[in-house]
Amino acid sequence: MRILIADDDRISRRLLERTLERLGHEVVAVTDGLTALAALVGPDAPQLAILDWMMPGTDGLSVCRLLRQRTAPYVYVILLTARDRREDMMAGLEAGADDFLTKPFDSVELQARLSSGERVLALQERLLAAQDALRVQATHDRLTGLWNRGMILDELERQRHRASRDGAPLAVVLADVDRFKSVNDTHGHAAGDVVLGEIASRMSSALRASDALGRYGGEEFLLVLPGCDAAGASTVADRVRQSVAAEPVRVDGIALDVSVSLGVASTFEPLGLDVGTLVATADRALYRAKALGRNRVELRAA
């Protein structure tokens, strides 16, 4: 573990540094509170710090208070001090210290307090990982890994506001997998899931970095294309169409031909245009693409 130690006493600092290195830790050693704070809020900051209570620049309590004003990442702080009064302990805890180490320190006590800190940090890491997993579950489609309906519509709303502000064009594309019901009916829903996942991957690979893609529902996908006029959006949509149909999707040794139909809606004057109107216009264009034979792109200007 990378550990920051801050102590202006050279002998005490070197003794602590050597002890930590002997225990297998990587040490960042500084001599004052301001340097310690800069190291703890910078990139690749240590997760655990041992701070002397009294230091030049700013003391250990002030460093604790400033660290606790941030939401993340969390730094486990052990205060190194000769103070042992109840009032001092309370002041340290109120400032945000996690633990205390008596100065001069005992190596056995140091190791025990470091173990406590490592357990807390490991628990925090697991909690953050669980939180991230829940966030992904709430915002992404489980099958395809794309944004779910709510998130892609939120992105469309954000881009609508931006387009209105900048006077820029905005386009949406609704894509529907052709004859998807027959895939499920003939080869089963597991095969259908594989097809949807592969189509989602192929569509993503055909988009620009600024574009957004989400699963709109069932076998439908919604594409948000910032800065695209009708011609540009149609070009992107046709590139997506070609990417999907380029080769069959193989499921359990069976080659399944796949394609999508796409409806495009774009406007040069997005000011005041609501999301519902834009999506509904793309949906009408998609309906026409289906009616005209599938595996094609149709455009309706909003």
Summary of the structure (lengths in Angstrom):
residues: 302
radius of gyration: 29.1
end to end distance: 57.6
largest distance: 84.1
contacts: 985
relative contact order: 0.09
helix: 50%
strand: 22%
